[in-house]
Amino acid sequence: MAMDRVVCGSSSEIERGEEQEEHDSEARLLRDRFRLSAISIAESEARKSGMEISKVVVSCVADLAFKFTEGLAKDLQIFAQHANRKCVNMEDVILSAHRNEHISSYLRTFSNDLKANASERKRTKETKKNDKTPI
């Protein structure tokens, strides 16, 4: 005798549950990839320094890095929302580093360099466009 499964709830609730499950799966995949990258970097740096690093320490560093990154992402999202934007921009990133003057200064310099490179590329593109003469 076959028993049919009875599902309680509307189809939209089921879809939301499936979407949440898919989101959770993607989040786990990203976390795992992040951790693997952090472990790889820690082990590589230890080798460069001629040091040994325990697996427990490497795992803790990877977890701390991931948790820090999660917090940073939440802060960036809040900064963008506060400015009534849907996208995070470089100013949000610089603002997130306000407690560490060295990093904040580095990010400002990096941002200015990006802007300078972008304007240089734009000028080069315009020059090339103007140099083309019809035959």
N, C-alpha and C positions, 0 to 999 in steps of 0.2 A: 504494500500500500504506500503510495507516494504522498508525501505531505508537502503542500505548497507553503512557501515562506510568506508570512504576512509582514508587510512593512508599514509601520505607522509613521505618519507625517506626510506633509505635502511634497510634491515633486520639487518645489523651490528649496525646501529644507534639505532634501536629499542632495540637490545640486550644490548647495552651500557647503554641505558636509564633504562632498567630493572635492570641491574647490579648496577647502581648508586642508584636506588630506594631501592634495597635490602641492599646496603651498608649503606645508610642513616637510614634505619629501624634498622639495627644492631647497628649503632652508637647511636641512640635514646634509644634503649634498654639498652646498656651498660651505657649510661649517667644516665638513670633512676635508674638502679641497684646501681650504684656508689652513687648517691644522697641518696637513701634509706639507704644504709650502713652508709654513713656519718651522716645522721640524727639519725640513731639508736645509733651510737657511741656517738654523742654529747649528746643525751638524757640520755644515760646510765652514762656517766661521770658526767653530772649534778646531777643525782640522787645520785651517789656515794658521791658527795661533799655536798649533802643536799641543792642544789640550784635549783631554777626554771629557765628555759630558754625559752624565747619566741619563738614561731613558726617562726617568721620573722627572728630572729637571727640564728636559726638553719638552715633555708633555705639559708640564706646568706653564712653561713659557708660551707654548702654543695656545693653551687655554686662556692665559692672561691677555695675549695679543688679540685673540678673537673677542673676548669680552670688552676690551678697550675699543676695538673697532665697532662693535655693536653700539656702545655708548656714543662714540663719535658720530655714527650714522644717525642716531636719534637726535643728537644736538643739531646736526646740520639740517635735518628735516624741520626741526622746530624753528631754527633761524630763518629758513626759507618761508615757512608758513607765517611767521611774524611779519615778514616783509611782503606778505600777500603774493608770494610766488609759489609755483608748483615745482620749480627746478632749483637745485642747489647751485650756487655760483662760487667763484673764487673768493669773494668777500666773506661768504659764510665760512669757508675753510680757514681763512685768516683769522676771523673772529673766534673760531673754535680753539685757536692756539693762543689766545690772549694771556693765558696764565704763564706761558713759557716764552719769554722775550726772544730768546735765541731762535726758536722754531718760528715764531711770529715774524721776525725779521727775515729769516730765510724764505718763508712763504711769500712775503711782500716782494722780495728781490726776484724770486721765481716768477711771480705774477707779472711784474714789470717786464721781465725778459720775454715772457710769452706775448705780452702785448706788443713789445717792440718787434719781435719776430713776425707777428701777424701783420703789423702795419708795413713792415719791409716787404713781405710777400705780396701784400696788396699793391704797393707801389710798383714792384717788379711786374706784376700781372698787368697793371694799367699801362706801364711803359711798353711792354710787349704788344699790347692791344693797339696802342697809338702808333707804334713803329710799323705795323702792317699797313702798307699802302696798296690800294687797288691798282691792278695792272691794266 
